[in-house]
Amino acid sequence: MRTVNLSEASFIDSISIRAKAYYELIKFRLSALVTFSAVFGFVLGDSGALFSWGTCFALMIGGFLISGASGAANEILERDYDKLMKRTQNRPLPLNIISVNEAYWFTVLVALVGVGILWFFTNPLTTALGVLSMLLYVFVYTPLKRVGPVAVFVGAIPGAMPPLLGWTAATGGISYEALIIFGIQFIWQFPHFWAIAWVSDEDYKKAGFKLLPSGGRKDLNTAIQIMIYTLFLLPLGLLPSYFGLTGLNSGIVATVCGTLFLAQTFSLMRDCSRKSALKIMFGSFLYLPIVQIAYLLDKIP
């Protein structure tokens, strides 16, 4: 059996550390969720006799790279603020595992490859929406986080863009069905963002981030706003079934999930506690993929 000497072990460890740093730089798990939402939109939009596997695969790779580049650019711009927050101080740039210049060129390369894949293998509309999403996230949402809660509204646009990209990649256009699936994910962003901002409020204040409504207070007014936007998900969740995009079963699942999600907001209105906000945050993580999977299963014959 071959043994590994110390110099080889050191080299392997170095490669492993840098690979992990790039994995974190592109926010791999978040980018994977974004990619899932894009594929969700593609499957709902694809109505051909034969499923367009090639276009779907291009959307997956291109969408993942654009999302990864957006996340990396966000970390580059916020590297000094990340040092101040416990939840982000161990990211690659605050720890100087990779240099800012290295991260910059890596991000540019990833973004160009992602845009190129969408351009050559999907269509111009999907590519344009992908670029718009990246620009809004990096150059508008990111700096607005230190300005006020309007950042949440702006951030909800690129946050809801993936299913729209999937739909346009499959159909080449934007229809009312596309706006429905965009709208569901857009409204979902508000309780999702605000629950995270509530839970991470102390950390966010260290960096000067202002994402909570009602003057940034963790009070009943903020809890009511979270409840109202969660309430909107109930009628929105039924629209795909109502317009025949999916069947009745997914409408039932969306209603049950929406009701359970909404019930969590009543607890927050009652006690305004971090524990209740944490439940809403985890509830938001569960709601979207469960409902989207239900729509997919109802769509696939």
ChimeraX attribute file (.defattr): number of C-alpha atoms within 10 A of each C-alpha:
attribute: neighborCount
match mode: 1-to-1
recipient: residues
	/A:1	3
	/A:2	4
	/A:3	7
	/A:4	10
	/A:5	8
	/A:6	9
	/A:7	9
	/A:8	11
	/A:9	12
	/A:10	12
	/A:11	11
	/A:12	12
	/A:13	12
	/A:14	12
	/A:15	12
	/A:16	11
	/A:17	15
	/A:18	14
	/A:19	12
	/A:20	13
	/A:21	20
	/A:22	20
	/A:23	15
	/A:24	19
	/A:25	25
	/A:26	26
	/A:27	18
	/A:28	17
	/A:29	12
	/A:30	15
	/A:31	20
	/A:32	17
	/A:33	15
	/A:34	23
	/A:35	25
	/A:36	21
	/A:37	26
	/A:38	26
	/A:39	26
	/A:40	23
	/A:41	27
	/A:42	27
	/A:43	21
	/A:44	24
	/A:45	24
	/A:46	18
	/A:47	12
	/A:48	9
	/A:49	6
	/A:50	7
	/A:51	13
	/A:52	15
	/A:53	9
	/A:54	11
	/A:55	19
	/A:56	21
	/A:57	14
	/A:58	19
	/A:59	28
	/A:60	23
	/A:61	16
	/A:62	27
	/A:63	31
	/A:64	26
	/A:65	26
	/A:66	29
	/A:67	31
	/A:68	29
	/A:69	29
	/A:70	28
	/A:71	22
	/A:72	27
	/A:73	25
	/A:74	19
	/A:75	26
	/A:76	22
	/A:77	16
	/A:78	17
	/A:79	20
	/A:80	14
	/A:81	17
	/A:82	23
	/A:83	18
	/A:84	17
	/A:85	17
	/A:86	13
	/A:87	12
	/A:88	17
	/A:89	16
	/A:90	15
	/A:91	18
	/A:92	24
	/A:93	23
	/A:94	21
	/A:95	14
	/A:96	12
	/A:97	15
	/A:98	16
	/A:99	13
	/A:100	17
	/A:101	10
	/A:102	9
	/A:103	22
	/A:104	15
	/A:105	11
	/A:106	17
	/A:107	24
	/A:108	16
	/A:109	14
	/A:110	21
	/A:111	25
	/A:112	15
	/A:113	17
	/A:114	26
	/A:115	20
	/A:116	14
	/A:117	22
	/A:118	27
	/A:119	18
	/A:120	12
	/A:121	17
	/A:122	25
	/A:123	18
	/A:124	15
	/A:125	17
	/A:126	27
	/A:127	25
	/A:128	15
	/A:129	17
	/A:130	24
	/A:131	20
	/A:132	15
	/A:133	22
	/A:134	24
	/A:135	15
	/A:136	18
	/A:137	25
	/A:138	23
	/A:139	14
	/A:140	14
	/A:141	23
	/A:142	21
	/A:143	16
	/A:144	20
	/A:145	20
	/A:146	16
	/A:147	14
	/A:148	17
	/A:149	20
	/A:150	15
	/A:151	21
	/A:152	22
	/A:153	17
	/A:154	17
	/A:155	24
	/A:156	22
	/A:157	21
	/A:158	22
	/A:159	22
	/A:160	23
	/A:161	25
	/A:162	32
	/A:163	31
	/A:164	31
	/A:165	34
	/A:166	31
	/A:167	28
	/A:168	26
	/A:169	31
	/A:170	26
	/A:171	20
	/A:172	16
	/A:173	15
	/A:174	15
	/A:175	13
	/A:176	9
	/A:177	19
	/A:178	22
	/A:179	16
	/A:180	20
	/A:181	25
	/A:182	22
	/A:183	21
	/A:184	22
	/A:185	25
	/A:186	20
	/A:187	20
	/A:188	23
	/A:189	23
	/A:190	23
	/A:191	26
	/A:192	22
	/A:193	19
	/A:194	26
	/A:195	28
	/A:196	20
	/A:197	23
	/A:198	26
	/A:199	20
	/A:200	17
	/A:201	20
	/A:202	14
	/A:203	17
	/A:204	22
	/A:205	16
	/A:206	14
	/A:207	17
	/A:208	15
	/A:209	23
	/A:210	22
	/A:211	27
	/A:212	24
	/A:213	20
	/A:214	14
	/A:215	13
	/A:216	18
	/A:217	15
	/A:218	21
	/A:219	17
	/A:220	15
	/A:221	15
	/A:222	22
	/A:223	27
	/A:224	15
	/A:225	18
	/A:226	27
	/A:227	22
	/A:228	15
	/A:229	17
	/A:230	25
	/A:231	20
	/A:232	15
	/A:233	24
	/A:234	20
	/A:235	14
	/A:236	21
	/A:237	27
	/A:238	21
	/A:239	18
	/A:240	21
	/A:241	19
	/A:242	14
	/A:243	12
	/A:244	11
	/A:245	17
	/A:246	21
	/A:247	19
	/A:248	16
	/A:249	14
	/A:250	24
	/A:251	24
	/A:252	16
	/A:253	19
	/A:254	27
	/A:255	19
	/A:256	16
	/A:257	22
	/A:258	24
	/A:259	15
	/A:260	14
	/A:261	25
	/A:262	23
	/A:263	15
	/A:264	19
	/A:265	26
	/A:266	16
	/A:267	17
	/A:268	26
	/A:269	20
	/A:270	11
	/A:271	14
	/A:272	19
	/A:273	16
	/A:274	17
	/A:275	14
	/A:276	20
	/A:277	29
	/A:278	18
	/A:279	18
	/A:280	29
	/A:281	22
	/A:282	14
	/A:283	21
	/A:284	23
	/A:285	12
	/A:286	13
	/A:287	17
	/A:288	19
	/A:289	15
	/A:290	15
	/A:291	21
	/A:292	23
	/A:293	16
	/A:294	19
	/A:295	26
	/A:296	19
	/A:297	14
	/A:298	18
	/A:299	16
	/A:300	9
	/A:301	5
